[in-house]
């Protein structure tokens, strides 16, 4: 079994896509590493990559050829950036009406 290094904002679904072209190996990754499929991964850490076949060769090859590294992870640190702007402003808190 090989190891794979986690890139910033990657989750197990991303690693599964990167290694097999499909999310079918998601549970294999979780089992191989003794973690939940929803656990936040630490950037730079090494995880075991299970020995599974490429499920979608076309997607796998496209990601590889275009050097795309899937990274869809969402962390609590990202929440502060997302919850800003007009949709989250409150009268007399973020701005004053006179």
C-alpha positions as a Markdown table, in Angstrom:
| # | Residue | x | y | z |
|---|---|---|---|---|
| 1 | Unk | 0.0 | 0.0 | 0.0 |
| 2 | Unk | 1.4 | 3.4 | -1.0 |
| 3 | Unk | 1.0 | 6.7 | 0.9 |
| 4 | Unk | -0.4 | 9.9 | -0.5 |
| 5 | Unk | 0.3 | 13.4 | 0.9 |
| 6 | Unk | -2.7 | 15.5 | 1.7 |
| 7 | Unk | -2.8 | 18.9 | -0.1 |
| 8 | Unk | -4.5 | 22.0 | 1.4 |
| 9 | Unk | -8.3 | 21.7 | 1.5 |
| 10 | Unk | -8.4 | 18.1 | 0.4 |
| 11 | Unk | -10.9 | 15.6 | 1.8 |
| 12 | Unk | -11.1 | 11.9 | 1.3 |
| 13 | Unk | -13.5 | 12.4 | -1.6 |
| 14 | Unk | -10.8 | 14.4 | -3.3 |
| 15 | Unk | -8.1 | 11.8 | -2.7 |
| 16 | Unk | -10.4 | 9.1 | -4.1 |
| 17 | Unk | -11.0 | 11.2 | -7.2 |
| 18 | Unk | -7.3 | 11.9 | -7.6 |
| 19 | Unk | -6.3 | 8.3 | -7.3 |
| 20 | Unk | -9.1 | 6.5 | -9.1 |
| 21 | Unk | -11.1 | 9.0 | -11.1 |
| 22 | Unk | -14.2 | 8.3 | -8.9 |
| 23 | Unk | -15.5 | 8.6 | -5.4 |
| 24 | Unk | -16.0 | 4.9 | -5.3 |
| 25 | Unk | -12.8 | 4.4 | -3.2 |
| 26 | Unk | -13.9 | 6.9 | -0.5 |
| 27 | Unk | -14.8 | 4.2 | 2.0 |
| 28 | Unk | -11.6 | 2.2 | 1.1 |
| 29 | Unk | -9.5 | 5.3 | 2.0 |
| 30 | Unk | -11.4 | 5.7 | 5.3 |
| 31 | Unk | -11.0 | 2.1 | 6.2 |
| 32 | Unk | -7.3 | 2.0 | 5.3 |
| 33 | Unk | -6.6 | 5.0 | 7.5 |
| 34 | Unk | -9.0 | 4.2 | 10.4 |
| 35 | Unk | -10.9 | 7.5 | 10.0 |
| 36 | Unk | -14.4 | 8.7 | 9.1 |
| 37 | Unk | -15.3 | 9.8 | 5.6 |
| 38 | Unk | -16.1 | 13.2 | 7.0 |
| 39 | Unk | -13.0 | 13.8 | 9.1 |
| 40 | Unk | -11.0 | 17.0 | 8.3 |
| 41 | Unk | -7.6 | 16.1 | 6.9 |
| 42 | Unk | -4.4 | 17.9 | 7.9 |
| 43 | Unk | -2.5 | 19.4 | 5.0 |
| 44 | Unk | 0.9 | 17.7 | 4.6 |
| 45 | Unk | 0.0 | 14.6 | 6.4 |
| 46 | Unk | 0.5 | 11.2 | 4.7 |
| 47 | Unk | -2.4 | 8.7 | 4.4 |
| 48 | Unk | -2.5 | 5.2 | 3.2 |
| 49 | Unk | -3.8 | 4.9 | -0.4 |
| 50 | Unk | -5.7 | 1.6 | -0.7 |
| 51 | Unk | -4.9 | -0.8 | -3.5 |
| 52 | Unk | -7.9 | -0.3 | -5.7 |
| 53 | Unk | -8.3 | -0.1 | -9.4 |
| 54 | Unk | -9.0 | 3.0 | -11.4 |
| 55 | Unk | -12.8 | 3.2 | -11.5 |
| 56 | Unk | -13.1 | 5.9 | -14.2 |
| 57 | Unk | -10.0 | 6.0 | -16.4 |
| 58 | Unk | -11.2 | 9.0 | -18.5 |
| 59 | Unk | -11.7 | 11.2 | -15.4 |
| 60 | Unk | -8.5 | 10.0 | -13.8 |
| 61 | Unk | -6.5 | 10.7 | -17.0 |
| 62 | Unk | -8.1 | 14.2 | -17.5 |
| 63 | Unk | -7.2 | 15.2 | -13.9 |
| 64 | Unk | -3.7 | 13.9 | -14.4 |
| 65 | Unk | -3.2 | 15.5 | -17.8 |
| 66 | Unk | -4.5 | 18.9 | -16.7 |
| 67 | Unk | -2.6 | 18.7 | -13.4 |
| 68 | Unk | -5.8 | 19.2 | -11.4 |
| 69 | Unk | -5.6 | 18.4 | -7.7 |
| 70 | Unk | -9.2 | 18.2 | -6.4 |
| 71 | Unk | -9.5 | 20.2 | -3.1 |
| 72 | Unk | -13.1 | 20.7 | -1.9 |
| 73 | Unk | -12.5 | 20.5 | 1.8 |
| 74 | Unk | -14.3 | 23.1 | 4.0 |
| 75 | Unk | -12.9 | 23.9 | 7.4 |
| 76 | Unk | -14.0 | 26.1 | 10.3 |
| 77 | Unk | -11.3 | 28.6 | 9.3 |
| 78 | Unk | -13.1 | 29.0 | 5.9 |
| 79 | Unk | -16.4 | 29.8 | 7.6 |
| 80 | Unk | -15.3 | 33.3 | 8.6 |
| 81 | Unk | -14.5 | 34.2 | 5.0 |
| 82 | Unk | -17.7 | 32.8 | 3.7 |
| 83 | Unk | -20.0 | 34.6 | 6.2 |
| 84 | Unk | -19.3 | 38.1 | 5.2 |
| 85 | Unk | -21.0 | 40.6 | 2.9 |
| 86 | Unk | -24.4 | 42.1 | 2.5 |
| 87 | Unk | -26.2 | 38.8 | 3.2 |
| 88 | Unk | -24.7 | 38.6 | 6.7 |
| 89 | Unk | -24.7 | 42.3 | 7.8 |
| 90 | Unk | -27.0 | 43.5 | 10.6 |
| 91 | Unk | -28.4 | 47.0 | 11.1 |
| 92 | Unk | -26.7 | 48.8 | 14.0 |
| 93 | Unk | -24.1 | 46.0 | 14.2 |
| 94 | Unk | -22.2 | 46.1 | 10.9 |
| 95 | Unk | -23.6 | 49.5 | 9.7 |
| 96 | Unk | -25.7 | 52.4 | 10.9 |
| 97 | Unk | -28.8 | 53.8 | 9.4 |
| 98 | Unk | -29.4 | 57.5 | 10.1 |
